[in-house]
Amino acid sequence: MSGFGVRGGCGSAVQLGQPQGQGIPERCQLCTDYTIISTEAEPPALYALLDKFGGTTGSLTGQYTPRAVQLALYPAGTSTVNDAPLTRMYISEEETLYDAGQLYNKLRSTVVAEYPLASLLLPGWSLGSYISQDQLATLLGVDPAATGLQQVNDFQLDLKQLKTVQPANAKKGYLYLQLPNLAAGEDAPQLILGIEKQGLLKTLSPKVHILLDVPAHHIHAELSGTVTASQTVVTAPTSRMQDSDVESLVQLRKTIESIVQFVQTAAQSDDAVTSPAA
Protein backbone atom coordinates (compact mmCIF):
# COMPACT_ATOMS: atom_id res chain seq x y z
CA MET A 1 0.00 0.00 0.00
CA SER A 2 1.45 3.34 -1.05
CA GLY A 3 0.43 6.67 0.39
CA PHE A 4 0.27 10.43 0.38
CA GLY A 5 0.80 13.06 3.05
CA VAL A 6 -1.38 15.71 4.63
CA ARG A 7 0.44 18.94 5.29
CA GLY A 8 -0.86 21.43 7.79
CA GLY A 9 0.16 24.79 9.21
CA CYS A 10 3.64 23.48 10.16
CA GLY A 11 4.50 22.52 6.60
CA SER A 12 5.11 18.75 6.51
CA ALA A 13 2.90 15.75 5.72
CA VAL A 14 0.32 13.44 7.27
CA GLN A 15 0.22 10.03 5.59
CA LEU A 16 -2.84 8.18 4.42
CA GLY A 17 -2.98 4.96 2.40
CA GLN A 18 -3.19 4.79 -1.39
CA PRO A 19 -3.16 1.80 -3.77
CA GLN A 20 0.13 0.78 -5.29
CA GLY A 21 0.95 1.86 -8.79
CA GLN A 22 0.19 5.55 -8.24
CA GLY A 23 3.88 6.55 -8.12
CA ILE A 24 3.50 8.09 -4.66
CA PRO A 25 5.76 7.06 -1.74
CA GLU A 26 4.16 5.02 1.02
CA ARG A 27 5.98 6.87 3.82
CA CYS A 28 5.90 10.49 4.92
CA GLN A 29 6.72 13.18 7.44
CA LEU A 30 3.78 15.06 8.93
CA CYS A 31 2.98 18.41 10.47
CA THR A 32 -0.55 19.82 10.72
CA ASP A 33 -2.87 21.84 12.92
CA TYR A 34 -5.46 19.78 14.77
CA THR A 35 -8.51 20.03 17.01
CA ILE A 36 -9.94 17.16 19.08
CA ILE A 37 -13.36 17.27 20.72
CA SER A 38 -15.26 14.82 22.92
CA THR A 39 -18.53 13.48 21.55
CA GLU A 40 -19.73 12.48 25.02
CA ALA A 41 -20.86 14.61 27.96
CA GLU A 42 -18.57 12.49 30.15
CA PRO A 43 -15.11 12.93 28.58
CA PRO A 44 -13.38 9.61 27.73
CA ALA A 45 -10.06 8.72 29.35
CA LEU A 46 -7.70 9.80 26.54
CA TYR A 47 -9.54 13.03 25.82
CA ALA A 48 -9.71 13.93 29.51
CA LEU A 49 -5.95 13.37 29.80
CA LEU A 50 -5.20 15.61 26.80
CA ASP A 51 -7.68 18.25 27.94
CA LYS A 52 -6.14 18.36 31.41
CA PHE A 53 -2.79 19.35 29.92
CA GLY A 54 -4.04 21.60 27.11
CA GLY A 55 -3.43 19.13 24.30
CA THR A 56 -6.82 19.05 22.57
CA THR A 57 -5.84 21.77 20.08
CA GLY A 58 -2.51 22.67 18.54
CA SER A 59 -0.04 21.32 16.03
CA LEU A 60 0.96 17.76 15.27
CA THR A 61 4.20 16.49 13.75
CA GLY A 62 5.55 13.03 13.13
CA GLN A 63 6.22 10.19 10.71
CA TYR A 64 3.94 7.65 9.07
CA THR A 65 4.29 4.29 7.34
CA PRO A 66 1.46 1.87 6.50
CA ARG A 67 2.39 -0.25 9.56
CA ALA A 68 3.13 2.41 12.18
CA VAL A 69 2.88 6.10 12.95
CA GLN A 70 4.72 8.26 15.48
CA LEU A 71 3.26 11.62 16.49
CA ALA A 72 4.31 14.58 18.62
CA LEU A 73 1.63 16.90 20.03
CA TYR A 74 2.26 20.62 20.55
CA PRO A 75 -0.47 22.54 22.44
CA ALA A 76 -1.89 25.71 20.92
CA GLY A 77 0.44 28.65 21.45
CA THR A 78 3.63 26.56 21.26
CA SER A 79 6.05 26.17 18.38
CA THR A 80 6.95 22.90 16.68
CA VAL A 81 10.41 24.39 16.02
CA ASN A 82 11.33 26.15 19.25
CA ASP A 83 9.34 24.28 21.90
CA ALA A 84 9.35 20.70 23.19
CA PRO A 85 6.20 18.67 22.49
CA LEU A 86 3.66 17.99 25.19
CA THR A 87 4.02 14.27 24.54
CA ARG A 88 4.61 11.71 21.78
CA MET A 89 2.66 8.65 20.65
CA TYR A 90 3.64 5.51 18.76
CA ILE A 91 0.80 3.59 17.10
CA SER A 92 1.36 0.31 15.26
CA GLU A 93 -0.79 -2.66 14.33
CA GLU A 94 0.15 -4.33 17.62
CA GLU A 95 0.33 -1.59 20.25
CA THR A 96 -0.07 2.02 21.31
CA LEU A 97 2.70 3.68 23.35
CA TYR A 98 2.71 7.09 25.04
CA ASP A 99 5.77 9.13 26.01
CA ALA A 100 5.08 9.62 29.71
CA GLY A 101 8.61 10.86 30.30
CA GLN A 102 8.20 13.74 27.84
CA LEU A 103 4.84 14.67 29.36
CA TYR A 104 6.36 14.74 32.85
CA ASN A 105 9.39 16.77 31.73
CA LYS A 106 7.14 19.25 29.92
CA LEU A 107 4.94 19.72 32.98
CA ARG A 108 7.95 19.95 35.30
CA SER A 109 9.64 22.60 33.15
CA THR A 110 6.40 24.61 32.99
CA VAL A 111 5.98 24.60 36.77
CA VAL A 112 9.66 25.30 37.47
CA ALA A 113 9.75 28.17 34.95
CA GLU A 114 7.08 29.97 36.99
CA TYR A 115 8.10 28.71 40.43
CA PRO A 116 11.88 27.92 40.45
CA LEU A 117 11.83 26.49 43.99
CA ALA A 118 9.54 23.72 42.77
CA SER A 119 12.61 22.11 41.19
CA LEU A 120 13.61 21.04 44.71
CA LEU A 121 10.37 19.08 45.09
CA LEU A 122 9.99 17.67 41.58
CA PRO A 123 12.67 15.07 40.75
CA GLY A 124 13.99 14.58 37.24
CA TRP A 125 12.59 11.73 35.15
CA SER A 126 14.54 8.49 35.65
CA LEU A 127 12.14 5.83 34.33
CA GLY A 128 11.71 4.41 30.85
CA SER A 129 10.15 7.01 28.56
CA TYR A 130 7.22 5.22 26.92
CA ILE A 131 4.25 3.73 28.76
CA SER A 132 2.13 1.02 27.14
CA GLN A 133 -1.62 1.23 26.70
CA ASP A 134 -2.06 -1.44 29.39
CA GLN A 135 0.14 0.47 31.84
CA LEU A 136 -1.67 3.74 31.09
CA ALA A 137 -5.01 1.99 31.61
CA THR A 138 -3.79 0.79 35.01
CA LEU A 139 -2.66 4.31 35.86
CA LEU A 140 -6.02 5.82 34.87
CA GLY A 141 -8.10 2.97 36.30
CA VAL A 142 -9.81 2.16 32.97
CA ASP A 143 -10.04 -0.81 30.62
CA PRO A 144 -7.00 -1.21 28.27
CA ALA A 145 -9.35 -0.83 25.29
CA ALA A 146 -9.88 2.79 26.36
CA THR A 147 -6.20 3.64 25.78
CA GLY A 148 -5.43 1.77 22.53
CA LEU A 149 -5.49 3.47 19.11
CA GLN A 150 -4.37 0.67 16.77
CA GLN A 151 -7.53 0.85 14.64
CA VAL A 152 -6.68 4.40 13.60
CA ASN A 153 -3.88 2.91 11.48
CA ASP A 154 -6.21 0.69 9.42
CA PHE A 155 -7.44 3.09 6.74
CA GLN A 156 -6.93 2.44 3.01
CA LEU A 157 -7.33 4.70 -0.01
CA ASP A 158 -8.75 1.95 -2.24
CA LEU A 159 -10.21 3.71 -5.28
CA LYS A 160 -12.75 0.91 -5.79
CA GLN A 161 -14.16 1.35 -2.27
CA LEU A 162 -14.13 5.14 -1.92
CA LYS A 163 -17.49 6.75 -1.23
CA THR A 164 -18.33 10.38 -2.01
CA VAL A 165 -19.94 12.10 0.99
CA GLN A 166 -20.91 15.60 2.08
CA PRO A 167 -20.23 16.21 5.80
CA ALA A 168 -22.12 18.90 7.69
CA ASN A 169 -18.99 21.04 8.11
CA ALA A 170 -17.75 20.63 4.54
CA LYS A 171 -15.64 23.43 3.11
CA LYS A 172 -16.78 25.10 -0.10
CA GLY A 173 -15.04 23.79 -3.21
CA TYR A 174 -13.85 20.51 -1.61
CA LEU A 175 -14.49 16.94 -2.74
CA TYR A 176 -15.06 14.63 0.27
CA LEU A 177 -14.29 10.91 0.21
CA GLN A 178 -14.93 8.38 2.97
CA LEU A 179 -12.04 5.91 3.32
CA PRO A 180 -12.67 2.21 4.05
CA ASN A 181 -11.28 0.81 7.28
CA LEU A 182 -9.88 -2.70 7.69
CA ALA A 183 -11.47 -2.80 11.13
CA ALA A 184 -15.12 -3.84 11.34
CA GLY A 185 -17.96 -3.02 13.70
CA GLU A 186 -19.80 0.02 15.00
CA ASP A 187 -16.75 1.19 16.97
CA ALA A 188 -14.42 1.18 13.94
CA PRO A 189 -12.92 4.65 13.27
CA GLN A 190 -14.27 6.64 10.34
CA LEU A 191 -12.15 8.95 8.22
CA ILE A 192 -13.36 11.45 5.63
CA LEU A 193 -10.79 13.09 3.37
CA GLY A 194 -11.70 16.41 1.79
CA ILE A 195 -9.58 17.63 -1.14
CA GLU A 196 -9.83 21.07 -2.74
CA LYS A 197 -11.11 20.51 -6.27
CA GLN A 198 -9.29 23.48 -7.75
CA GLY A 199 -5.82 22.18 -6.85
CA LEU A 200 -6.53 18.46 -7.16
CA LEU A 201 -4.93 18.01 -10.59
CA LYS A 202 -2.92 21.22 -10.77
CA THR A 203 -0.53 20.94 -7.83
CA LEU A 204 1.53 18.34 -6.02
CA SER A 205 0.26 19.73 -2.71
CA PRO A 206 -3.54 20.17 -2.89
CA LYS A 207 -5.35 21.53 0.17
CA VAL A 208 -7.13 18.97 2.35
CA HIS A 209 -9.64 18.86 5.18
CA ILE A 210 -9.57 15.66 7.27
CA LEU A 211 -12.34 14.51 9.60
CA LEU A 212 -11.65 11.56 11.91
CA ASP A 213 -14.18 9.94 14.24
CA VAL A 214 -13.12 7.29 16.78
CA PRO A 215 -16.38 5.96 18.32
CA ALA A 216 -14.57 3.61 20.72
CA HIS A 217 -12.98 6.65 22.39
CA HIS A 218 -15.86 9.09 21.78
CA ILE A 219 -13.62 11.65 20.07
CA HIS A 220 -13.74 13.64 16.83
CA ALA A 221 -10.58 15.12 15.30
CA GLU A 222 -10.28 17.69 12.54
CA LEU A 223 -7.14 18.57 10.57
CA SER A 224 -6.59 21.14 7.82
CA GLY A 225 -3.63 21.65 5.53
CA THR A 226 -2.15 20.50 2.22
CA VAL A 227 -1.11 17.12 0.85
CA THR A 228 2.45 16.18 -0.05
CA ALA A 229 4.49 12.98 -0.25
CA SER A 230 7.74 12.14 1.57
CA GLN A 231 9.89 9.21 2.68
CA THR A 232 10.29 8.26 6.33
CA VAL A 233 11.11 5.36 8.65
CA VAL A 234 9.23 4.63 11.89
CA THR A 235 10.82 2.40 14.53
CA ALA A 236 9.33 1.30 17.83
CA PRO A 237 10.62 3.17 20.92
CA THR A 238 13.21 1.24 22.92
CA SER A 239 12.96 3.25 26.15
CA ARG A 240 9.93 1.76 27.88
CA MET A 241 8.63 1.69 31.43
CA GLN A 242 8.61 -1.56 33.35
CA ASP A 243 5.37 -2.66 35.00
CA SER A 244 7.10 -2.21 38.33
CA ASP A 245 7.64 1.50 37.50
CA VAL A 246 3.94 2.30 37.19
CA GLU A 247 3.61 2.85 40.95
CA SER A 248 6.53 5.30 40.80
CA LEU A 249 4.69 7.19 38.07
CA VAL A 250 1.58 7.27 40.24
CA GLN A 251 3.60 8.89 43.02
CA LEU A 252 5.11 11.42 40.59
CA ARG A 253 1.64 12.34 39.37
CA LYS A 254 0.44 12.84 42.95
CA THR A 255 3.48 15.01 43.68
CA ILE A 256 2.81 17.24 40.67
CA GLU A 257 -0.88 17.55 41.51
CA SER A 258 -0.17 18.50 45.12
CA ILE A 259 2.42 21.10 44.10
CA VAL A 260 0.18 22.60 41.43
CA GLN A 261 -2.69 22.74 43.92
CA PHE A 262 -0.44 24.43 46.48
CA VAL A 263 0.78 26.96 43.92
CA GLN A 264 -2.76 27.74 42.76
CA THR A 265 -3.94 28.19 46.34
CA ALA A 266 -1.00 30.48 47.09
CA ALA A 267 -1.67 32.51 43.96
CA GLN A 268 -5.34 32.91 44.87
CA SER A 269 -4.34 34.04 48.37
CA ASP A 270 -1.96 36.65 46.91
CA ASP A 271 -4.69 37.94 44.60
CA ALA A 272 -7.09 38.24 47.53
CA VAL A 273 -4.52 40.26 49.52
CA THR A 274 -3.58 42.62 46.67
CA SER A 275 -7.12 43.14 45.33
CA PRO A 276 -8.73 46.39 46.55
CA ALA A 277 -11.68 46.01 48.86
CA ALA A 278 -15.09 46.22 47.19
C-alpha positions, 0 to 999 in steps of 0.5 A, a space after each residue: 500500500 502506497 500513500 500520500 501526506 497531509 500537510 498542515 500549518 507546520 509545513 510537513 505531511 500526514 500520511 494516508 494509504 493509497 493503492 500501489 501503482 500511483 507513483 506516490 511514496 508510502 511513507 511520509 513526514 507530517 505536520 498539521 494543525 489539529 482540534 480534538 473534541 469529545 462526543 460524550 458529555 462524560 469525557 473519555 479517558 484519553 480526551 480527559 488526559 489531553 484536555 487536562 494538559 491543554 493538548 486538545 488543540 494545537 499542532 501535530 508532527 511526526 512520521 507515518 508508514 502503513 504499519 506504524 505512525 509516530 506523532 508529537 503533540 504541541 499545544 496551541 500557542 507553542 512552536 513545533 520548532 522552538 518548543 518541546 512537544 507535550 508528549 509523543 505517541 507511537 501507534 502500530 498494528 500491535 500496540 499504542 505507546 505514550 511518552 510519559 517521560 516527555 509529558 512529565 518533563 514538559 509539565 515539570 519545566 512549565 511549573 519550574 519556569 514559573 516557580 523555580 523552587 519547585 525544582 527542589 520538590 519535583 525530581 527529574 525523570 529516571 524511568 523508561 520514557 514510553 508507557 504502554 496502553 495497558 500500563 496507562 489503563 492501570 494508571 487511569 483505572 480504565 479498561 486497556 481498550 480505552 487507551 489503545 489506538 491501533 484501529 486508527 492505522 487501518 485506513 486504506 485509499 482503495 479507489 474501488 471502495 471510496 465513497 463520495 460524501 458531504 459532511 455537515 462542516 464541509 468546506 466550499 469547493 472541496 471533494 469529500 471521500 470516505 475511506 474504508 477501514 480494515 477494522 469492522 464493527 460500530 466502533 471502527 474509526 471513520 475517516 473522511 478526506 476532503 480535497 480542494 477541487 481546484 488544486 486536485 490536478 494542478 498541484 503536487 500539494 492540494 489543500 485537504 480537510 480531514 475529519 476523523 471519528 473514533 467511536 470507541 474513544 468518543 472523540 472527533 478530530 479535525 485537521 486542515 492543511 495541504 497534501 504532499 508525499 515524503 519518505 520516512 522510517 518509523 521504529 518502535 521506541 526502545 525506552 519503555 517503562 517496566 510494569 514495576 515502574 507504574 507505581 513510581 509514576 503514580 507517586 510522581 503524578 500525585 506530587 505534581 498535583 499537590 504542588 500545582 494545587 499548592 501553587 494555585 492556592 498560594 496565587 489565589 491568596 496573593 490575589 485576595 490580599 492585593 485586590 482592593 476592597 469592594 
